[in-house]
Amino acid sequence: MLEAAKTIQHRISKYLAITLETCAHAGTGNVLKVQSLLRVCATHVVDDPNEGAHQLAAVLGIALVTVGESVGSEMAVRTFDHLLQYGEVNVRRAVPLALALQSVSNPEYSLIDTLSRLTHDADAGVAQSAILALGLVSAGTNNSRVAGLLRQLSEFYSREANHLFVVRIAQGFLHMGKGLITLHPFHSDRLILSRVALSGLLAVLHAALDMEKTIFDNSHYFLYCIVTAMQPRMLITVDEQGNPLPVSVRVGQAVEVVGQAGRPKSITGFQTHNTPVLLNVKDRAELATDEYIALTNVLEGIVILRKNPDFQPDA
C-alpha cells in the first residue's frame, strides 16, 4: 500500500505516504521514525507553499508515534517548541494540533499556557489551530481555566467569522456531554490504544490542517468523525444481575508500581467517593471495601462486583 502511494504522480503522494507510515507506527514510540519525520519538517520548501503539505502530516506524525508513551511525549513536546521557534509557517500551523493529539482530554497547565499564547499568533492558521487544540485538550472536562480563555477569545475575535466559528467548536468540545464524556483514545489503565477512537481524532486533525478548504468550506461534516472517539469517563459498579450497586471507591492519581516489592499503593492523593464517579485521564480507582470483589483488574466504565465470601463485617 505504501509503495502504491509513492507511485502517484501528484504532490499528495508524499502526504499520503507519511500518513500511512505514521499510522502504522502509532503509539509505538519508535525513535528512528520520529527522527526521520523531524528531517522532513526541517527541509526548507522554496517553491509553492502547497508543496510543503507533507510537512504538516509529518508534524502530526511525531505526536502520533509518541502518543501514550510518557518519556517520548515529553521529548516530543520539547521538539514542538523548537519547531515553533525555527520551523516554516506550514510546520508551525500543525504544531498546536500535534500538541492536542499528545494530550487529548488532559488539560495540563503548561500545555494550556502554550496554546493560549498561540491563539493570538500573527498567522491566522496558527491561531485557529491553537483555538481548536484548546478544545481538544480540554474535551469533556468543563475545565474552568479553558472556559475563561475561550470566552475571552470569543470577544477578541467577535469580528472574525472563521476564528469565532472555531471558538464555538472548541467550547462545544470543552462542555462535551456536560463533562461526562472523554476523547482520550486509551483505556484499561492507559495501556491499550483504541484504533477506532484514534482514527476519529486523526480525521478531524487532518481536516483541521487546512481549515480554509475543509471546515470553513463545504466539508465541515468532517467534525462528526470525532464521535468515534467519544466514550463515557465514569465508573459505574453493578451486581451480577446488572443492577446498580453503589460502593465506596478511592480515586486518586495513578502511580507506577511495576517491579516494586510487596503491595505498594497504586494511587496517591486519593479521595473516597460512592459510585458512580468520574475519572480523569490520569486517575485510577480501587475499591475501598472488602465486601465486594471486582471481576476485572481495572476499574473503568461498567464494573461487575461479586460478594466476597470471606468478608467478615466489623462487630
N, C-alpha and C positions, 0 to 999 in steps of 0.2 A: 504494500500500500504506500509506503514511504517512497519507494523507487518510482512508483507510478506518479506520485505528486511531483517529483523532481523533473519528470519529463514534460510537464505542462509548459508551453511557451508563453508565459504570462508572468507578471510580477507577483501574482497571487501564489505562484509556485513556492517561493521562499516562505511566505507567511504560512501556507498550508503545511509545509514540511516541518517547520519549527513547532507548530501547534500539535501535530501528530507526535513528534518526538517528546515534547514536554508532557503530553497526556499519558504517554507510555511510561514515563518516569515519575508520575505524580505521587508525591508523598514518600519517595524513596530516599531523599536527602543525598542523592548522587553528586558528589563534589565535582567530578570531572565534567558532568553535564552542566552544572552551574557555571564552571569556568568557560566552557565553550559558548554559553549564552551571553556571558559578560563580554566575550570577544566580539560577538555580533553587535552588542549595544555600544561598544567603543568605536566601531567603524564609522568614519565620517562620510556622510552621504552628501555629495556635492551637486547632484543633478536635481531632478524634480523631487519635492518633498514626499510625494506619494511613493517614491522608490524606497523610502525608509519604513514602510508599513510593517515589514517583518521584524523591525526592532521593537515595535510595540508588543508583538507576540513573544519576543524573547524576554522582555521585562516581566510580563505576566508569567512566563515560563519559569523564571527564577523563583517566584513565590510559589508556583505550583509544585515544583520539585521539592522545595524545603518545607512545605506546609505540614504542620503536625509534629515536626521534629524540633525540640526546644533549642538545641545548640545551633542547628542550621538556620532556624528562624531568626535568632539574634544576629548571626553573621549576615543574613540577607538584609535585615533592617539597616545595618551599618552600610552595606553595599548600596542600598537605595538612597541613603544620604549622599553618597559620593555621586551617584547618577543625577541627583537633583542639582548638585553644585556644578558638575562638569559636563553633563550629558546634553545631547541635542534636544531641541524643542519637542520632537516626536517622542523621545525617550522620557522626558520629564512629564509628558501628559499621561503616560501609563503608570508612573510610579505610585500615585495615590491609590489607584485601583489594585496594584500589586500589594501595597500595604494593607488594604482592606481584605484581600484574599488571605493574607497571613493571619488575620485576627478577626474573623467573622464572628459577630455577636459577642465580642470580648473587648469592651471599651477600656483599654488600658490608658492611664493618664498621659504618659509620654506620647503615645500614638495620637490621641485626640489633640494634644498640643501641636504636633507636627501638621496634622491635617487642617486644623483651624487656621494656621498661618498660610497654608497653601490655598485656602478658599479666597484669599484676597490677592492671588498672584496676578501679575500683569497680563499673562497669557490666559485668554478665556477658557481654552481647553483644559489647562491645568486646574483652574478654579472650579470648573464644572465637575471634573473627575474627583476633586477633593471633596466637594459637597456630597456627591453620590457615595463616596467612600465613607464619609461620616455616618451616613445612613446604614450602610452595610456593617460597619464596625459595631454600631450600637443596636443592630436589628433585634427587636423583641425584648429590649432591656428596659425601656422607659427611662433611660439614663438622663438625670436632670441637667447635667452639665451640657450634654449634646443638645438637649431640647432647647436650652437657653441660647446656645450658639446658632441653632437653626432659626430660631425666632429673630435673632439679630440679623442673620443673613437675609431673611425674607424682607426685612425693612430696607437693608442696604441695597438689595438687588430688585427693589419693587418696580423699577422702570425697565429692567432687563427680563424680557419674557422667558427666554431659554433658561437663564440662571434660576429664575423663580420657579419654573417647572421642575427643575432638578431638586430644588429645596423642598418642594411639596412631596416629591417622590421619597426623598430622604426622611422626611417627617413621617411618612407612611411606614417606611421600614422600621423607624425607631419605635413607633407605637404598635407594631405588628401584633395582632391578636391580643391587644390590651396588655402586652407584656407576658403572654403565656406561651409564645412560640419562639423558637430559635432557628437560625440558619446554619449553625455550626455543623460541618459535614462529618464530624467524628462522633462515634458512640462507643458504648462498652468501655467506659472509663478512659475515653480518648485514645483507644488502642486500635479501633477498626475504622477505616475510611469508607464512607458510603459513596460509591461512584455515581449513583443516581443524584444525590444531593450536590456533589461536586460538579457534575455536568450542567445542572441548572444554574449554579453560580457562574460557571465559565461562559455559558451562553449570554448571560446578562453583561458580564465584564467585557467580553469580546465585542458585543454590540456597543458598549459604552466607550470603546476605543475611538470611535468616530461618530459621536452623537449627532453631528450636523446631518449625516446621511442615514442615520438609523432611528434613534429615539426621538429626535426633533422632526423627523420626516414622516414617512408612511409606515415605518417599521417599529413603532412604539410598542407593538404587541410582544416584542421580544422580552419585555419586562415580565411577562407572565411566566416565563421559564423558571423564575425564582421559586415558583410553587413547589417544584420537585425537591427543594432543599428545606422546606418548612416542616418542622416537627415539634410536638409539644415538649416543653422543657420541665414538666412537673413530674414528681414521683408520686404514684398512686399505689397503695397496697390493697390487695383483695384477698379473700379467703379462697379455698379450693373450689367453692361453688361460684366464684366470680362476684361475690357481694363485697361492697366497700368495707374495709377493715381499718379504721384509724388506729395507728400505733405511734409510739414515741420514736423519733429518729434523731440522730445527731448529724448536723450538716455543717461542714467546715471546709477549709482549703485542703486539697489533696496533697499528700506527702509521699514521696517515692520511698518505698520500703523494700525494694528488691535487694536481696543479698544481705539484709540485716539480720542479726541473730535474734532469737526469741520471738516475741509477738509485739513488735513496735506499733505505736499508734499510726494509723494510716491517714488520719486527718488532724488538723491543728486549728485552734481558734474557733472551735465549733459552738453552735447553739442548738438547743434541743427544741424540736417542734413536733406537732402531731401531723401525720399525713392527712391530706395531700400537701406537699411542699414544692416550692420552686427551686430548681438547681441552676446555678450559673455555670459557665463553661468549665471553670477550674474547681468547681465544688465536687465534693464526694459525700455520700450519705452512708450511715451504718445504723443498724438497729440499736436502740438504747435500752431494750429489754430482752431478757432471755426467754420470755413467754412464747415467742414465735421463732420459727426458723424460715429464712428466705430460701426459695427454691432456685435462686440464681446467685452467682458470686458478686454481681454488680447490681447495685440498687439504682435503677434508672427506669423511667417510663412506668409501665404497669408491672408490679412485682407480686407474685403469688406467695402467700405465707401459709405455713403449716404449723399447727400447735406442737410445741416442744413436749414430747412425752416425759422427759426427765425434769421438767420445770417444777420447782417447789416454791409456792408463794410464801412470802415472808409472814411469819406468825404475828 
